[in-house]
């Protein structure tokens, strides 16, 4: 039977597609064979992937679907590569990030989570990864919490210091769902000041080309984070100790080879934050 030109072309296309697929699969298998994990034999929620529970929180996390960048995104990408894994983002709302890791739906949580006593009771905390600091953002250079009395103050839902600040400022403290909303209101004058982490505040100031001052507050016993600089950890499930050990040791490797310092500097933060010192739980 004579084939038409279109059917012949179609057959050729199918053959080419099949050959290409076989070649791609072969290359992928070869790549997997060529990769030697720093910690062979670890298990993850999704085989072949390191799944990170995320929310959009620049400059620490910049989430775009299942891909993630930013400071912690790049650090975790390096860790995934060291373990021959693909980094996969699981975008969630802020309140769901930690539970996702606790319940085994993600391997690790990211998003500037401080190493705290309360978290250490229910999670394994890999790190510290780098140091962070609570700051006051204002138009007049305020450096104490007492200077903020009588002002309208913004902060972000989920921050560990919110309960302490509510005791100090009562209804003058406004809690927002994300930093973008805080800095939009600070820019418009609906807020007088903000209390945030230095990384997020610095990012917002640069993005908005604002003249705000960003100051580390004087130590105040009413706000624990002002007395002990925050350390950022990667919360992980207590049910996977081998993966926790691998991530913890990979963090040390990335600190020692200068990768974490470079990532911090590339994102506008002081590279000295890459050396947070020994783990110090807050709270």
C-alpha positions as CSV (number, residue, x, y, z in Angstrom):
1,X,0.0,0.0,0.0
2,X,1.3,3.4,-1.0
3,X,1.7,5.9,1.9
4,X,0.9,9.6,1.4
5,X,3.6,12.2,1.9
6,X,2.0,13.3,5.2
7,X,1.9,9.8,6.7
8,X,5.5,9.2,5.7
9,X,6.5,12.6,7.3
10,X,4.5,11.6,10.4
11,X,6.2,8.3,10.7
12,X,9.6,10.0,10.4
13,X,8.6,12.5,13.0
14,X,7.6,9.7,15.4
15,X,10.9,7.9,14.8
16,X,12.8,11.1,15.4
17,X,10.8,11.8,18.6
18,X,11.4,8.3,19.9
19,X,15.1,8.5,19.2
20,X,15.4,11.9,20.9
21,X,13.5,10.6,23.9
22,X,15.7,7.6,24.2
23,X,18.8,9.8,23.9
24,X,17.4,12.2,26.6
25,X,16.6,9.3,28.9
26,X,20.0,7.8,28.4
27,X,21.7,11.2,29.1
28,X,19.6,11.6,32.2
29,X,20.5,8.2,33.5
30,X,24.1,8.8,32.7
31,X,24.0,12.1,34.6
32,X,22.4,10.4,37.6
33,X,25.1,7.7,37.5
34,X,27.8,10.4,37.3
35,X,26.6,12.2,40.4
36,X,28.0,11.1,43.7
37,X,26.0,12.3,46.7
38,X,27.8,13.8,49.7
39,X,25.6,11.5,51.9
40,X,24.5,8.4,49.9
41,X,21.3,6.6,50.8
42,X,19.3,9.5,52.3
43,X,15.5,9.4,51.7
44,X,13.2,12.3,50.9
45,X,9.5,12.9,50.6
46,X,9.7,12.7,46.8
47,X,12.5,10.4,45.6
48,X,15.1,12.3,43.6
49,X,13.9,15.7,45.0
50,X,14.4,17.9,48.0
51,X,11.0,19.4,48.7
52,X,11.0,22.7,50.5
53,X,7.9,24.3,52.0
54,X,8.0,28.0,51.0
55,X,6.2,31.3,50.9
56,X,7.3,34.4,49.0
57,X,9.5,36.4,51.3
58,X,12.3,38.3,49.4
59,X,15.2,38.5,49.7
60,X,15.2,35.2,51.6
61,X,12.8,33.4,49.3
62,X,11.5,34.3,45.9
63,X,8.9,31.8,44.8
64,X,7.8,31.2,41.3
65,X,5.6,28.1,41.1
66,X,7.7,25.1,42.0
67,X,11.0,27.0,41.5
68,X,12.6,29.1,44.2
69,X,15.5,31.6,44.4
70,X,16.6,34.2,46.9
71,X,19.1,33.6,49.7
72,X,17.7,30.5,51.2
73,X,16.5,29.2,47.8
74,X,20.1,29.3,46.5
75,X,21.6,27.8,49.6
76,X,19.1,24.9,49.4
77,X,19.8,24.5,45.7
78,X,23.4,24.0,46.5
79,X,22.5,21.4,49.2
80,X,20.2,19.6,46.7
81,X,23.0,19.5,44.1
82,X,25.5,18.1,46.7
83,X,23.0,15.3,47.4
84,X,22.2,14.6,43.7
85,X,18.7,15.9,44.2
86,X,16.4,18.4,42.4
87,X,15.1,21.3,44.5
88,X,11.4,21.5,44.4
89,X,9.3,24.3,46.0
90,X,6.0,23.7,47.6
91,X,4.4,27.2,47.9
92,X,2.1,27.6,50.9
93,X,0.7,30.4,53.0
94,X,3.0,31.4,55.9
95,X,1.0,29.6,58.6
96,X,1.2,26.3,56.7
97,X,5.0,26.2,56.1
98,X,6.1,24.7,59.4
99,X,3.2,22.2,59.7
100,X,4.0,20.9,56.2
101,X,7.4,19.8,57.3
102,X,6.2,18.5,60.7
103,X,3.6,16.4,58.9
104,X,6.0,15.0,56.4
105,X,4.7,16.7,53.3
106,X,8.0,18.6,52.8
107,X,11.6,17.8,53.7
108,X,12.5,21.2,54.9
109,X,10.9,24.6,55.6
110,X,12.4,27.9,54.5
111,X,11.6,31.6,55.0
112,X,13.9,33.3,57.6
113,X,12.8,30.9,60.4
114,X,14.6,31.7,63.6
115,X,16.2,29.0,65.8
116,X,13.9,29.0,68.8
117,X,13.4,26.9,71.9
118,X,9.8,26.3,71.0
119,X,10.6,25.1,67.5
120,X,13.4,22.9,68.7
121,X,10.9,21.0,70.8
122,X,8.9,19.7,67.8
123,X,11.4,20.0,64.9
124,X,15.0,19.3,64.0
125,X,16.7,22.6,63.3
126,X,19.4,22.4,60.7
127,X,21.9,25.2,61.2
128,X,22.3,27.9,62.1
129,X,22.6,28.9,58.5
130,X,23.2,32.6,58.9
131,X,22.5,35.4,61.4
132,X,19.6,37.9,61.2
133,X,18.6,40.9,63.3
134,X,15.4,42.6,64.4
135,X,15.4,46.3,63.3
136,X,13.3,49.4,63.6
137,X,12.4,51.1,60.3
138,X,11.5,54.8,60.7
139,X,11.9,58.2,59.2
140,X,13.7,59.7,62.2
141,X,16.3,57.0,63.1
142,X,14.5,55.6,66.2
143,X,16.8,53.1,68.1
144,X,14.6,52.1,71.1
145,X,11.2,50.6,71.4
146,X,10.3,53.4,73.9
147,X,10.7,55.9,71.1
148,X,7.9,54.2,69.2
149,X,5.3,54.7,71.9
150,X,2.3,56.6,70.5
151,X,3.2,55.7,66.9
152,X,1.5,53.4,64.5
153,X,3.8,50.4,64.0
154,X,3.6,47.6,61.4
155,X,5.0,44.1,61.5
156,X,4.3,40.8,59.8
157,X,2.1,37.9,60.8
158,X,4.1,35.0,62.1
159,X,7.1,36.9,63.5
160,X,8.3,35.5,66.8
161,X,8.3,39.0,68.5
162,X,4.7,39.9,67.7
163,X,3.3,38.8,71.1
164,X,6.0,40.7,72.9
165,X,5.3,43.8,70.8
166,X,1.5,43.6,71.4
167,X,2.1,43.7,75.1
168,X,4.2,46.9,74.6
169,X,2.2,48.7,72.0
170,X,-1.4,47.3,72.2
171,X,-3.6,48.5,69.3
172,X,-0.9,50.8,68.0
173,X,0.7,47.6,66.5
174,X,-0.7,46.5,63.2
175,X,0.1,43.0,62.0
176,X,0.1,42.6,58.2
177,X,0.0,39.4,56.1
178,X,3.3,40.1,54.4
179,X,6.1,42.7,54.2
180,X,4.9,44.3,51.0
181,X,1.7,45.5,52.8
182,X,3.8,46.9,55.7
183,X,6.1,48.9,53.4
184,X,3.2,50.1,51.2
185,X,1.6,51.6,54.2
186,X,4.9,53.0,55.6
187,X,5.5,54.6,52.2
188,X,2.0,56.2,52.0
189,X,2.2,57.5,55.6
190,X,-0.4,55.2,57.0
191,X,2.3,53.8,59.3
192,X,4.9,55.7,61.2
193,X,7.4,52.9,61.7
194,X,7.9,49.2,61.1
195,X,9.6,46.4,63.0
196,X,11.2,43.8,60.8
197,X,14.3,41.7,60.0
198,X,17.3,43.5,58.6
199,X,17.2,41.5,55.4
200,X,13.6,42.2,54.5
201,X,13.8,45.8,55.6
202,X,16.9,46.4,53.5
203,X,15.3,44.8,50.5
204,X,12.2,46.9,50.8
205,X,14.2,50.1,51.2
206,X,16.1,49.4,48.1
207,X,13.1,48.4,46.1
208,X,11.2,51.5,47.0
209,X,14.2,53.8,46.9
210,X,13.1,55.1,50.2
211,X,14.9,57.3,52.7
212,X,13.9,55.3,55.8
213,X,16.5,54.6,58.5
214,X,17.1,51.0,59.5
215,X,18.4,50.7,63.1
216,X,19.1,47.8,65.3
217,X,17.2,48.5,68.6
218,X,18.9,48.8,71.9
219,X,18.7,45.6,73.9
220,X,15.4,45.4,75.7
221,X,14.5,42.6,78.1
222,X,10.9,42.8,76.8
223,X,11.9,41.7,73.3
224,X,14.1,38.6,73.3
225,X,15.3,39.1,69.8
226,X,16.8,42.5,70.7
227,X,19.1,40.9,73.2
228,X,20.2,37.8,71.2
229,X,20.7,38.3,67.5
230,X,18.5,35.9,65.6
231,X,19.9,32.8,63.9
232,X,18.2,31.3,60.9
233,X,17.7,27.6,60.8
234,X,16.0,25.2,58.3
235,X,13.2,23.4,60.3
236,X,13.0,19.7,59.4
237,X,11.0,16.7,60.6
238,X,12.4,14.8,63.5
239,X,11.4,11.6,61.7
240,X,14.3,11.7,59.2
241,X,17.5,12.0,61.1
242,X,19.7,11.0,58.2
243,X,18.5,13.8,56.0
244,X,18.8,16.2,58.9
245,X,22.4,15.2,59.4
246,X,23.1,15.5,55.7
247,X,21.6,19.0,55.4
248,X,23.4,20.1,58.6
249,X,26.8,19.0,57.4
250,X,26.2,20.5,53.9
251,X,25.5,23.8,55.6
252,X,28.9,23.7,57.3
253,X,30.6,22.8,54.0
254,X,28.9,25.8,52.2
255,X,29.9,28.1,55.0
256,X,33.5,26.9,55.0
257,X,33.9,27.2,51.2
258,X,32.4,30.7,51.2
259,X,29.2,29.9,49.3
260,X,26.8,31.2,51.9
261,X,28.8,34.5,52.3
262,X,28.7,35.0,48.5
263,X,25.0,34.4,48.3
264,X,24.3,36.8,51.1
265,X,26.5,39.5,49.5
266,X,24.8,38.9,46.1
267,X,21.5,39.6,47.7
268,X,22.6,42.8,49.4
269,X,23.3,41.6,52.9
270,X,26.6,41.7,54.9
271,X,28.6,38.5,54.1
272,X,29.7,38.4,57.8
273,X,26.2,37.1,58.6
274,X,27.4,33.8,57.1
275,X,29.3,33.1,60.4
276,X,26.5,33.1,63.0
277,X,28.5,31.3,65.7
278,X,27.3,28.4,67.7
279,X,23.6,27.6,67.9
280,X,21.8,29.8,70.4
281,X,18.1,29.2,70.8
282,X,15.9,32.2,71.5
283,X,13.0,32.0,73.9
